[in-house]
Amino acid sequence: MLGRNRIQIKTPEQIRVMRRAGLVVAEGLAAMGAAAVPGATTADLDQVGREVLARNKATSNFLDYGADWGIPPYPGVACISVNEVIVHGIPDSRELHEGDIVSVDYGAIIDGWHGDGARTFMVGEVTDEAKELSEATRESMWAGISTIAAGARIGDVSAAVQMSLESHERDYGIVREYTGHGIGTEMHMDPDVPNWGRAHRGPRIATGMCLCVEPMATLGSEDTATLDDEWTVRTVDGSWASHWENTVAVTGSGLWVLTEPDGGKAELEARGVPFGPLD
């Protein structure tokens, strides 16, 4: 089950179970996105995520995370990060307002196998600058995903994310302290998948690997600060941030994006990348 570098290799049946978890993640993200309206609180969104988990008889991989680290265990089933908050925003009474952006990171466990994904949502009418930030981050995620293939290296993914974010006229901050990762019987596993790097470096990708590609970008500096709650990470300069993530499986015939309702078919085929579902 563990390949070189102790990276977990999944069987087709195990990937199919991860797809079930990924579909719960996709459903929850869509539901929380629909609930992200002016006047809703971040706790309201988290409650929506809890209801999706319960309806699908799934459990949360976020709730109580970190309990063994000597820090307060994470209290929500989703990380809900508004505007200048990059990641790990704790759901609470903070209200969303017209023009905000909110990044939701959410996961699910089915039969011991994990799914993990993130989206940035617009609250009402937002500025073009905010829309462009989210779209640039989303596109960089797909640029990274498109390089995943058996025989490629993790550095190829990292370099593609970085190149995509650096291809715009605007200079976006590429958050370096938080990365994508392997996933399977745990939410965070080897290998790390940074959002910057050099192609042709790092662990080799193999059939049966599952990876989370997870760029975070800002309108300003990449510098981050963690608040006193020991979870919430925000930009030092107050600039807004966006966060996108998908869980991707490498199958014998291509890629299967486990946290997309269509398995990533439309986005992959638009980029000429083999779509390899195990349905």
N, C-alpha and C positions, 0 to 999 in steps of 0.2 A: 504493500500500500504506500510505502514511503520510497520515493525515488532518490536520485542523487541530491545532496544538500538537504536531505530529509524533507523534501517537498512532497506533499500528499498527492498521490495519483489516484483518481477515482475510476471505478468501473462505470460502464454505461448505466447500470441500474442505480447506482449511487447518484449519478448526475441527474437522472430522472427524478429522484426524490428532491434534490436541490432545486430542480425546476419548479416543483410544487411549492417549495418555500419561496422561490423567486416570484412566483405569481401572486402569493400573498403580499409580498413586498410591493409589487406593482399596484395591486388593488389598494393597499393602504396609502401609498403615495398619491394615487389619483384622488382618493377620498379626502385626504388631508389638503391637497391642493384645492379641491372644490370648496373646502371649509375655510380657506384662507381669505376671508373677506373683511372689510373694515368693521371693527367692533368685536371680532372674535379674539379670544385670548390664545396665547400659545398653549395653555392648558387645555383649551377646547380642542385644539388640533390633536394633542396627545390622546385625548379621550376617544376621538375618532379612530386613531391608530389602535387603541386597545380594543375597540369594538370589532375592528376587522380581524385582529388576531383571534378573538373569542369566537367569532362566526366561523372561522376556518379551522378551529381547534389547533391553532399554532401557539407557540410560546415566544416570548421576547428574548432576543439576545442582548438588548440594551439595558433592560430593567435589572438593577442591582449590579451592573457591570462595575468592576473595580473594587468589589467588596474585600478582596484579598490583598489589596495594595496599600492598606493603611490610610485610605482617603474615603470620604463619604461615598457610599455606593450610588450609582446613577439612579435617579428616582423616576425616570420616564421610560416609555417604550420608543420614543423618538427624540432625536436631538433637533431642536427647533430654534434656528439662529436668524435673527432679524437684523437687516441692514449692516451695521459695522461688526456684528458678531459673525465669525467665520465658521465655527463648528462648536458642537457640544453645548449649545444653548439649552438651559434647563427649562422645561415647560413650567409656566407660572401665570400670574395674573396680568402679564404685559399684554396690552391690547394692540392689535394690528390697526394701522391707519392707511387711508388712501395714499398710494404712492410708495409704500414700503415694499421691500422684497424680503422673502423669507425662504431660507434654505432648510429643507427637512431631510434628515438622515434617519433611516428606518430599517429594521431588520426583522426576520422571522426564523423560527426553527420548526422543522417538520421531521419527526422521527430521528432527531439528533443531528440533522443536516441543516446548514445555515444558508440564508440569503441576506443580501445587504445592498441597499441602493440609496441614492440621494437625488433630489431635484431642487431647483430654485424656482419659486413661484412669485408671480407679480400680484400685488394686492391692489385691485382697482387699476386706475390709470397711473403708470409710472413714467419716469423720464426715459428718453431715448438712450441716454447714457447707461441707465440701469438695465434696460433691455439688451443693449449691446454687450454689456459685461456678462450677463447670463448666457447669451447665445455664444459668445467667444469661449466661455468655459464649457458649455455643452459640446461645442464643436471639437474642442481639444480632447474631450473624453472619447469621442468617436474616432478622432485621429489616432489616439493611442490604441483603442480597441482594434482598429483596422490593421495594425501591424502584428497582432497576436497570431501566431501560427506555430505549429510543431516545427522545431528546428531554429526558430528565431530566438532572440535573447531579450531578457527583461529590459536591458538598456535601449532596445529598439522602441519599446513602448514609451519609456521615459522621454527619449529624445523627440518622439513624435508629438507628445503632449506639449513639451516645451516649445518646439518649433511652431506648432499651431498657435499657441498663445503669443509668441513673439512675431507672428506674421502680420499683426494688425498695426495700423498707424499709431494707435494709442498704446502706450507702454502699460501693460497690466502687471501687477505684482503677482508673482508665482509663489504661493505659500510652500515653503520647503520643509517645515517642521512636521507636517502631516502628510502621509503617503497612502497610496493604494496598497493592496496586500493580497496574499493568498487567503483562501476561505474553503471550508469544508466541514469537518466535525467541530471546528471552532470558528468564531467570526474572524479573528485575526490570526493568520498563520504565515509561515514562510511561503514565498519570498516577499519582501517589501517591494513595492512598485512605485518608486519616486516619480514626481511630475517634472523632473528635469534630469538630464544625464546625457551620456554618450552612447550612440548606437554601437551594436556588436559587443557590448560588455554585459556582464552579469550572468545569472543562471540561464541555462538554456530551457526554452519552453518545450513541453512534451504533451502529447495526446493524453487526456485524462486530468490535466491541470485545470483548476478553476481560479480565476484572478478577479480582483476588484480594481478597476481603473477609476481613480477618484481625484480629479483635479479640483483645486481651490484657487481662485484668483481674486484679486482686489483691484479697485480703481486707483490705488496709491501704492504705498510701501508693502512689502511682504512681511514686515516685522509684526510680531504678534505679542499679546500679553494675556496671561491667564488670570481670571478674577479670583477673588478670595474664596469663592465656592469650590475652587480647585477643578472646575470643569470648563466653565465658559471661556472660550478663546475669542478675543476680538482683535481688530487691527489697532496698532499703536497710534496711528495718525487719524483714526476715525473714519477712514475711507470704507466704502461699502464692499461687500464680498459676495461671491457666488460659489456654489458647491454642487457638483454633479458626480454621480457614481452609478456604475452598473456592475453586476456580477456576470462574468463571462466564462463559459466552459469551452475547452478545446476538445472537439470530438474527432473521430476518424475522418470526417468529411468536411470539416470547417469549424465555424464558431456558432455557438448557441448562447445568446444573451439572455440569461435566465430571469432577469428582472425587467424585461420588456414584454408587454402582452403578446407581441408578434414574434418574440424570440430574437428580435433585432433584424428580421428579414428585410424590411424596407431600407434601413440605414446601411446595412452590410451590402446589399445588392447594388445600392446607389454608388457605392465605393468600389465595386468590383471584388468584394471579399466573399469567399465561399460561405454560404449559410448551411450549417450542419446540424439541424435538429435531430433529436433521437425519438421523436414522436412515433 
